[in-house]
Amino acid sequence: MDKITKCIWLTTVISKAGSHGITLSEINKKWQNEYDADPIPRKTFDNYKHYIEDMFDINIDCIKSRNTYVIKDADAMYGNKLKMWLLNSFAMSSMLAGNLQLRKRIQFEEIPTGIEFLEFLIHAMKENFVINLSYQAFYWEEAYLLVVQPYALKLFKQRWYLIARTNFDQIRLFSLDRIKELSLTEQTFKIPSNFNLEDYYANHFGIVHDDGSVEVLQLKVESEQAKYLKCLPWHASQRVVTEGEGFVVFEWELHLTFDLRQQIFSLGSKAEVLAPIWYRDEVNNELQKTLKNYAKE
C-alpha cells in the first residue's frame, strides 16, 4: 500500500470517529485487523498527519483531554468534492477488500492507464516544477516531447486529465492514459495568481475548455428521461424552464463544447435542442449525417 493510500485510509478512519475522535491505539487496532500489519509508530503517524494536511488540506487535531484525533472543520471537508471523492473511493475499495467473496458480483467501470502518474504530477504541482512530458495523442503517429508547467488535474468520466501550460504559452489538456513518460526538470514556474480550476471550468460541461462566449442552451427532454437529469444535473446552472405533458424543458448557461454535444447525443430521440437556433441546426446536421450511415443503398 503506497503512502497516499495509507493517508486516505487514516483520514477515513478518523473521519468516521466523528467529534469524539479516536486514539492512536484504536487506529492501530483497526489497522492490524484490516491489514494484518505492524502497528503504525507514533513518528510515522505524525508524518502521515502532516502529509494529509499538506497534500489534501485536511487538518487533524488532537483533543488532549482524551488523547483522541478528530478532523478539524469536518463540515468544510464534507462540502469539498475532491476530498470526498478521495475518501469515498478508498472507503469503497476497503469495503470490497474485506468482502472478496463478492468480487464476482460487484463490477466497476474500468479506469484507463495513466493513474500511475498521479503521485508524480501531484509532487510536481506542489513544488511548481516544470516537467518533460512524452505524449502521444490518438491522432499522432508518434509521441512528442513537450516541456510543460503542470497547473491542475481533473477527473472526467473515469479518465484523468492534466491541465498544463506548454512552452508555446498555451494552456493544453493532456489525458494521463496517453502519457508515455514523465521527468522533472530543474526549472520551476510560478502559477498565475488568478488561475483557479473551478473558475476555468465554471461555464463548461466536461473537460473541453472554450474561450468563446457563453450561450443559453435549452433542451426539451422526455419526462421519464428528465428524471435522471433532475437527479444528476449536468451543470450548476441547470434549471427547469417549463414542464408539460410528457416533457420537461431544461436550460443551462454554458460554452457549447464538443463533449456537451456528445452528452446531448447520448439522449437520442428523448431530447431536442430548442435554443440557440444555430446550435439546433448544427446538431440537426450532425444527426442527418448519422442517418446516412444507416440509409439503405
Stockholm file with secondary structure:
# STOCKHOLM 1.0

chainA/1-297         MDKITKCIWLTTVISKAGSHGITLSEINKKWQNEYDADPIPRKTFDNYKHYIEDMFDINIDCIKSRNTYVIKDADAMYGNKLKMWLLNSFAMSSMLAGNLQLRKRIQFEEIPTGIEFLEFLIHAMKENFVINLSYQAFYWEEAYLLVVQPYALKLFKQRWYLIARTNFDQIRLFSLDRIKELSLTEQTFKIPSNFNLEDYYANHFGIVHDDGSVEVLQLKVESEQAKYLKCLPWHASQRVVTEGEGFVVFEWELHLTFDLRQQIFSLGSKAEVLAPIWYRDEVNNELQKTLKNYAKE
#=GR chainA/1-297 SS CCHHHHHHHHHHHHHHTGGGCBCHHHHHHHHHHHHCCCCCCHHHHHHHHHHHHHHHCCCEEEETTTTEEEETTHHHHHTCHHHHHHHHHHHHHHHHHTTGGGTTTCCCCCCCTTGGGHHHHHHHHHHTEEEEEEECCTTCSSCEEEEEEEEEEEEETTEEEEEEEETTSCEEEEEGGGEEEEEEEEEECCCCTTCCHHHHTTTCSSSCCCCSCCEEEEEEEEHHHHHHHHHSCSSTTCEEEEEETTEEEEEEEECCCHHHHHHHHTTGGGEEEEESHHHHHHHHHHHHHHHHTTCCC
#=GC SS_cons         CCHHHHHHHHHHHHHHTGGGCBCHHHHHHHHHHHHCCCCCCHHHHHHHHHHHHHHHCCCEEEETTTTEEEETTHHHHHTCHHHHHHHHHHHHHHHHHTTGGGTTTCCCCCCCTTGGGHHHHHHHHHHTEEEEEEECCTTCSSCEEEEEEEEEEEEETTEEEEEEEETTSCEEEEEGGGEEEEEEEEEECCCCTTCCHHHHTTTCSSSCCCCSCCEEEEEEEEHHHHHHHHHSCSSTTCEEEEEETTEEEEEEEECCCHHHHHHHHTTGGGEEEEESHHHHHHHHHHHHHHHHTTCCC
//
